[in-house]
Amino acid sequence: MNTEIEQYERIQEYLRGRMSDEDRAAFERDLATDDSLREQYEDLRLLARSINKANQEVDLRMALEESEKQLEESSMVVQ
């Protein structure tokens, strides 16, 4: 039986697409039959999606701030 840490690592590998075809197929079979694994998978999948979205928002905010800074600097040069 897998420990909780091993299950977490297995889910992470699946979500990252780092499993062999054989391991991926076995994991997907387990997802279909193991309610606990499926619940953990869904929780981690949603968490990963939320983190990715937050990171994208931060990246966008930083890019906008950098653009504003460059515009301010270029307008100072023009004056």
BALO-461752 format. One line per field, with one value per residue: x, y, z of N, C-alpha, C in turn. Coordinates in nm, 4 decimals. Layout:
% residues N
nx X | ...
ny Y | ...
nz Z | ...
cax X | ...
cay Y | ...
caz Z | ...
cx X | ...
cy Y | ...
cz Z | ...
***
This chain:
% residues 79
nx 0.0849 | 0.0499 | 0.2069 | 0.0831 | 0.2485 | 0.3814 | 0.1622 | 0.0953 | 0.3282 | 0.3119 | 0.0767 | 0.1601 | 0.3611 | 0.2039 | 0.0364 | 0.2278 | 0.3003 | 0.5050 | 0.5212 | 0.5839 | 0.4338 | 0.3263 | 0.3169 | 0.1459 | -0.0906 | -0.1454 | -0.1829 | -0.4111 | -0.5942 | -0.6039 | -0.7115 | -0.9680 | -1.0776 | -1.0245 | -1.1550 | -1.0509 | -0.7950 | -0.8746 | -1.0090 | -0.7989 | -0.6402 | -0.8085 | -0.8248 | -0.5541 | -0.5147 | -0.6885 | -0.5729 | -0.3193 | -0.3971 | -0.5061 | -0.2786 | -0.1186 | -0.2756 | -0.2667 | 0.0071 | 0.0305 | -0.1177 | 0.0416 | 0.2746 | 0.1743 | 0.1020 | 0.3552 | 0.4779 | 0.3218 | 0.3815 | 0.6544 | 0.6386 | 0.5071 | 0.7018 | 0.9089 | 0.7835 | 0.7552 | 1.0266 | 1.1084 | 0.9537 | 1.0660 | 1.3129 | 1.2455 | 1.1474
ny -0.1192 | 0.2232 | 0.5005 | 0.8120 | 1.0202 | 0.9007 | 0.8660 | 1.1320 | 1.2170 | 1.0553 | 1.1485 | 1.4089 | 1.3578 | 1.2537 | 1.4747 | 1.6496 | 1.5270 | 1.3404 | 1.0660 | 0.7320 | 0.5671 | 0.3244 | 0.3533 | 0.5722 | 0.4652 | 0.2710 | 0.4361 | 0.5777 | 0.3681 | 0.3119 | 0.5525 | 0.5280 | 0.3367 | 0.3865 | 0.5702 | 0.7419 | 0.8089 | 0.9364 | 1.1568 | 1.2898 | 1.3430 | 1.5176 | 1.7329 | 1.8167 | 1.8719 | 2.0886 | 2.2699 | 2.3030 | 2.4201 | 2.6601 | 2.7779 | 2.8079 | 2.9918 | 3.2107 | 3.2649 | 3.3423 | 3.5768 | 3.7329 | 3.7463 | 3.8891 | 4.1294 | 4.2167 | 4.2504 | 4.4550 | 4.6600 | 4.6908 | 4.7753 | 5.0213 | 5.1550 | 5.1680 | 5.3276 | 5.5644 | 5.6274 | 5.6605 | 5.8771 | 6.0733 | 6.1008 | 6.2038 | 6.4545
nz 0.0000 | -0.0765 | 0.0805 | 0.2105 | 0.1273 | -0.0868 | -0.2561 | -0.3036 | -0.4391 | -0.6622 | -0.7810 | -0.8389 | -1.0283 | -1.2311 | -1.2916 | -1.3878 | -1.6166 | -1.6269 | -1.6255 | -1.7341 | -2.0178 | -1.9343 | -1.6508 | -1.6367 | -1.7439 | -1.5491 | -1.3278 | -1.4097 | -1.4193 | -1.1471 | -1.0574 | -1.1552 | -0.9933 | -0.7251 | -0.4845 | -0.2855 | -0.3835 | -0.6185 | -0.5122 | -0.3793 | -0.6025 | -0.7520 | -0.5726 | -0.5650 | -0.8344 | -0.8753 | -0.6960 | -0.8130 | -1.0538 | -0.9577 | -0.8448 | -1.0733 | -1.2140 | -1.0388 | -1.0492 | -1.3166 | -1.3103 | -1.1414 | -1.2965 | -1.5157 | -1.3902 | -1.3078 | -1.5562 | -1.6619 | -1.4805 | -1.5354 | -1.8011 | -1.7664 | -1.6202 | -1.8097 | -2.0011 | -1.8561 | -1.8185 | -2.0852 | -2.1585 | -2.0036 | -2.1213 | -2.3675 | -2.3040
cax 0.0000 | 0.1262 | 0.1891 | 0.0232 | 0.3533 | 0.4000 | 0.0454 | 0.1111 | 0.4340 | 0.2583 | -0.0182 | 0.2392 | 0.4247 | 0.0977 | -0.0042 | 0.3390 | 0.3228 | 0.6377 | 0.5093 | 0.5923 | 0.3009 | 0.2812 | 0.2818 | 0.0279 | -0.2064 | -0.1729 | -0.2382 | -0.5476 | -0.6765 | -0.6240 | -0.8054 | -1.1028 | -1.1284 | -0.9894 | -1.2207 | -0.9608 | -0.6938 | -0.9414 | -1.0352 | -0.6699 | -0.6021 | -0.8910 | -0.7815 | -0.4232 | -0.5309 | -0.7484 | -0.4724 | -0.2182 | -0.4603 | -0.5164 | -0.1432 | -0.0787 | -0.3506 | -0.2105 | 0.1389 | 0.0083 | -0.1617 | 0.1597 | 0.3594 | 0.1110 | 0.1149 | 0.4950 | 0.5033 | 0.2570 | 0.4605 | 0.7773 | 0.6016 | 0.4806 | 0.8314 | 0.9780 | 0.7153 | 0.7927 | 1.1666 | 1.1198 | 0.8938 | 1.1611 | 1.4186 | 1.1894 | 1.1271
cay 0.0000 | 0.3472 | 0.5983 | 0.9358 | 1.0949 | 0.8344 | 0.8987 | 1.2723 | 1.2220 | 0.9890 | 1.2431 | 1.5179 | 1.3091 | 1.2434 | 1.6095 | 1.7109 | 1.4515 | 1.2788 | 0.9211 | 0.6498 | 0.5263 | 0.2149 | 0.4084 | 0.6569 | 0.3765 | 0.2115 | 0.5415 | 0.6050 | 0.2553 | 0.3327 | 0.6641 | 0.4806 | 0.2421 | 0.4269 | 0.6982 | 0.8264 | 0.8597 | 1.0299 | 1.2791 | 1.3576 | 1.3912 | 1.6348 | 1.8427 | 1.8651 | 1.9289 | 2.2214 | 2.3532 | 2.3351 | 2.5141 | 2.7893 | 2.8326 | 2.8521 | 3.1135 | 3.3179 | 3.2980 | 3.4161 | 3.7110 | 3.8024 | 3.7734 | 3.9965 | 4.2513 | 4.2594 | 4.2968 | 4.5854 | 4.7558 | 4.7139 | 4.8569 | 5.1566 | 5.2122 | 5.1993 | 5.4425 | 5.6827 | 5.6576 | 5.7096 | 6.0095 | 6.1646 | 6.1204 | 6.2866 | 6.5909
caz 0.0000 | -0.0866 | 0.1868 | 0.1617 | 0.0564 | -0.2163 | -0.3386 | -0.3438 | -0.5410 | -0.7819 | -0.8416 | -0.8949 | -1.1510 | -1.3323 | -1.3308 | -1.4613 | -1.7393 | -1.6171 | -1.6094 | -1.8547 | -2.0642 | -1.8493 | -1.5194 | -1.6555 | -1.7597 | -1.4178 | -1.2437 | -1.4549 | -1.3720 | -1.0036 | -1.0426 | -1.1873 | -0.8926 | -0.5882 | -0.4540 | -0.2070 | -0.4765 | -0.7088 | -0.4359 | -0.3628 | -0.7356 | -0.7851 | -0.4853 | -0.6099 | -0.9682 | -0.8582 | -0.6313 | -0.9148 | -1.1473 | -0.8886 | -0.8328 | -1.2068 | -1.2459 | -0.9563 | -1.1051 | -1.4408 | -1.2733 | -1.0897 | -1.4125 | -1.5921 | -1.3115 | -1.3137 | -1.6927 | -1.6745 | -1.4029 | -1.6107 | -1.9175 | -1.7173 | -1.5840 | -1.9346 | -2.0611 | -1.7779 | -1.8482 | -2.2221 | -2.1663 | -1.9430 | -2.2183 | -2.4743 | -2.2551
cx 0.0888 | 0.1007 | 0.1282 | 0.1240 | 0.3769 | 0.2839 | 0.0560 | 0.2138 | 0.3865 | 0.1618 | 0.0582 | 0.3059 | 0.3224 | 0.0591 | 0.1032 | 0.3689 | 0.4569 | 0.6336 | 0.5307 | 0.4493 | 0.2421 | 0.2368 | 0.1563 | -0.0982 | -0.2452 | -0.2354 | -0.3830 | -0.6428 | -0.7064 | -0.7214 | -0.9497 | -1.1621 | -1.1072 | -1.0457 | -1.1300 | -0.8538 | -0.7552 | -0.9702 | -0.9067 | -0.6236 | -0.6791 | -0.8500 | -0.6493 | -0.4303 | -0.5878 | -0.6494 | -0.3666 | -0.2726 | -0.4691 | -0.3797 | -0.0954 | -0.1479 | -0.2950 | -0.0747 | 0.1260 | -0.0342 | -0.0444 | 0.2520 | 0.3044 | 0.1252 | 0.2579 | 0.5293 | 0.4414 | 0.3347 | 0.5896 | 0.7494 | 0.5767 | 0.6110 | 0.9081 | 0.9149 | 0.7518 | 0.9356 | 1.1815 | 1.0569 | 0.9855 | 1.2729 | 1.3708 | 1.1783 | 1.2553
cy 0.1247 | 0.4363 | 0.7237 | 1.0190 | 1.0340 | 0.8639 | 1.0410 | 1.2832 | 1.1609 | 1.0822 | 1.3572 | 1.4763 | 1.2996 | 1.3816 | 1.6792 | 1.6386 | 1.3804 | 1.1281 | 0.8529 | 0.6128 | 0.4176 | 0.2657 | 0.4951 | 0.5726 | 0.3136 | 0.3146 | 0.5700 | 0.4915 | 0.2722 | 0.4469 | 0.6186 | 0.3942 | 0.2858 | 0.5663 | 0.7937 | 0.8888 | 0.9644 | 1.1629 | 1.3587 | 1.4180 | 1.5182 | 1.7552 | 1.9021 | 1.9279 | 2.0703 | 2.3177 | 2.3965 | 2.4365 | 2.6538 | 2.8563 | 2.8838 | 2.9819 | 3.2320 | 3.3609 | 3.3774 | 3.5595 | 3.7941 | 3.8395 | 3.8885 | 4.1299 | 4.3059 | 4.3132 | 4.4342 | 4.6931 | 4.7901 | 4.8018 | 5.0017 | 5.2275 | 5.2531 | 5.3193 | 5.5716 | 5.7250 | 5.7147 | 5.8487 | 6.1143 | 6.1987 | 6.2158 | 6.4318 | 6.6606
cz 0.0000 | 0.0337 | 0.1260 | 0.0825 | -0.0811 | -0.3102 | -0.3911 | -0.4557 | -0.6719 | -0.8552 | -0.9073 | -1.0257 | -1.2641 | -1.3831 | -1.4141 | -1.5926 | -1.7428 | -1.5961 | -1.7435 | -1.8965 | -1.9756 | -1.7119 | -1.5282 | -1.6664 | -1.6262 | -1.3247 | -1.2815 | -1.4173 | -1.2238 | -0.9781 | -1.0627 | -1.0767 | -0.7478 | -0.5597 | -0.3789 | -0.2967 | -0.5690 | -0.6384 | -0.4155 | -0.4948 | -0.7706 | -0.7013 | -0.5339 | -0.7486 | -0.9589 | -0.7931 | -0.7326 | -1.0140 | -1.0849 | -0.8766 | -0.9677 | -1.2458 | -1.1663 | -1.0093 | -1.2340 | -1.4114 | -1.2212 | -1.2049 | -1.4950 | -1.5204 | -1.3186 | -1.4527 | -1.7146 | -1.5995 | -1.4763 | -1.7334 | -1.8766 | -1.6826 | -1.7097 | -2.0046 | -1.9889 | -1.8102 | -1.9888 | -2.2348 | -2.1015 | -2.0416 | -2.3280 | -2.4291 | -2.2472
***
